[in-house]
Amino acid sequence: METRIRIAAGILAAVLCPTAMAYETGDWITRLGAHWVEPKNHNHDVVGVEGTGGITASASYFVAPTLAVDLLVAFPFEHDITLNSTDDKVASTQHLPPTLSLVWYPDVAKTWHPFVGAGLNYTTFFQEKTQGALDGAKLKLDDSFGVAAVAGLDIDIAPPLSLSFDVRYIDIDAKAHLDGTSIGKVKIDPIGFGISVGYRF
């Protein structure tokens, strides 16, 4: 009985106190998860872009033990576009937001790895569709370049797996055209809230 108790206690300790995984130069971490993307309020005088969720992935390469280059990619996100005056849906669009960042991992704990970073984003829009009050009109959103920021936390589960939480800000300002006529910029500027599972190799 005592032997079984010791074995059970050892397993529990291994789960609750995973082996430290200090990052090293040359390490890679790939992550797969999901983000909720919430655009800023009042992003256009007439219409608003609604929040949505989607599947995301990233890859980080450590150029130093506390410094990594991170590339965020995603499956297409689809946003509804509504009239500010009525909240009626009048259009939708899909976009891809690849983001490249330089990320700092301060060495503050053995199995918890906070990080902050900044970089550049390129967002491309496609599959714009109209309905309701805009039915039959042609909507076009131009691609956008902008700055990006990220802050988050990696928690080691068991080598080589980790659980990651992050918050991202992306500067997305897209010029909008309706039937070829400019209707100004849509300042989406979303905050993204993400959770993912990471694999280190």
Backbone hydrogen bonds, N-H to C=O, Kabsch-Sander energy under -0.5 kcal/mol:
donor,donor_aa,acceptor,acceptor_aa,energy
5,I,1,M,-2.2
6,R,2,E,-2.2
7,I,3,T,-2.2
8,A,4,R,-2.6
9,A,5,I,-2.5
10,G,6,R,-2.3
11,I,7,I,-2.3
12,L,8,A,-2.4
13,A,9,A,-2.3
14,A,10,G,-1.9
15,V,11,I,-1.8
16,L,12,L,-2.7
17,C,13,A,-2.4
21,M,110,K,-1.2
26,G,62,F,-3.0
27,D,24,E,-2.1
29,I,60,S,-2.1
30,T,199,Y,-2.4
31,R,58,S,-2.6
32,L,197,V,-1.9
33,G,56,T,-2.6
34,A,195,I,-2.2
35,H,54,G,-2.3
36,W,193,F,-2.4
37,V,35,H,-0.5
37,V,52,T,-3.5
38,E,36,W,-0.6
38,E,191,I,-2.8
40,K,188,I,-2.8
48,G,82,T,-2.8
50,E,48,G,-0.5
50,E,80,D,-2.9
52,T,37,V,-2.0
54,G,35,H,-1.9
56,T,33,G,-1.8
57,A,73,V,-2.5
58,S,31,R,-1.9
59,A,71,L,-1.7
60,S,29,I,-2.7
61,Y,69,V,-2.5
62,F,27,D,-2.5
63,V,61,Y,-0.8
63,V,67,L,-1.4
64,A,67,L,-1.7
67,L,64,A,-1.5
68,A,103,V,-2.7
69,V,61,Y,-2.8
70,D,68,A,-0.5
70,D,101,S,-3.0
71,L,59,A,-2.4
72,L,70,D,-0.5
72,L,99,T,-3.0
73,V,57,A,-3.2
75,F,55,I,-2.3
77,F,95,H,-2.4
79,H,93,T,-2.9
81,I,91,A,-3.0
82,T,48,G,-2.6
83,L,88,D,-2.3
84,N,46,V,-2.8
87,D,83,L,-2.7
90,V,81,I,-2.8
91,A,81,I,-1.6
92,S,129,K,-2.1
93,T,79,H,-2.1
94,Q,126,F,-2.6
95,H,77,F,-2.1
96,L,124,T,-1.9
99,T,72,L,-2.0
100,L,120,L,-2.4
101,S,70,D,-2.9
101,S,99,T,-0.5
102,L,118,A,-2.7
103,V,68,A,-3.4
103,V,101,S,-0.5
104,W,116,V,-3.5
105,Y,66,T,-2.9
108,V,106,P,-1.6
113,H,154,D,-3.2
115,F,152,G,-2.3
116,V,104,W,-1.9
117,G,150,V,-2.5
118,A,102,L,-1.7
119,G,148,A,-2.5
120,L,100,L,-2.4
121,N,146,G,-3.3
122,Y,98,P,-2.3
123,T,144,S,-2.8
124,T,96,L,-2.1
126,F,94,Q,-2.5
129,K,92,S,-2.5
131,Q,90,V,-2.5
134,L,131,Q,-2.2
135,D,132,G,-1.8
137,A,134,L,-2.4
139,L,137,A,-0.6
140,K,177,H,-2.5
142,D,175,K,-2.9
144,S,123,T,-2.6
146,G,121,N,-2.0
148,A,119,G,-2.0
149,A,169,Y,-2.4
150,V,117,G,-2.2
151,A,167,V,-2.0
152,G,115,F,-2.5
153,L,165,F,-2.7
154,D,113,H,-2.1
155,I,163,L,-2.9
156,D,111,T,-2.7
156,D,154,D,-0.5
157,I,161,L,-2.1
158,A,161,L,-0.9
161,L,158,A,-3.5
162,S,198,G,-1.8
163,L,155,I,-2.7
164,S,196,S,-3.0
165,F,153,L,-2.3
166,D,194,G,-1.9
167,V,151,A,-2.9
168,R,192,G,-2.7
169,Y,149,A,-2.4
170,I,190,P,-2.0
171,D,147,V,-2.7
172,I,170,I,-1.0
173,D,171,D,-0.5
174,A,172,I,-0.5
174,A,186,V,-2.3
176,A,184,G,-2.8
177,H,140,K,-2.5
178,L,181,T,-2.8
179,D,138,K,-3.4
179,D,177,H,-0.5
181,T,178,L,-1.7
183,I,176,A,-2.5
186,V,174,A,-3.2
187,K,43,N,-2.6
187,K,185,K,-0.7
188,I,172,I,-1.8
188,I,186,V,-1.3
189,D,172,I,-1.4
191,I,38,E,-2.1
192,G,168,R,-3.2
193,F,36,W,-2.4
194,G,166,D,-2.9
194,G,192,G,-0.5
195,I,34,A,-2.0
196,S,164,S,-2.3
197,V,32,L,-2.4
198,G,162,S,-3.1
199,Y,30,T,-2.7
200,R,160,P,-2.2
201,F,28,W,-2.4
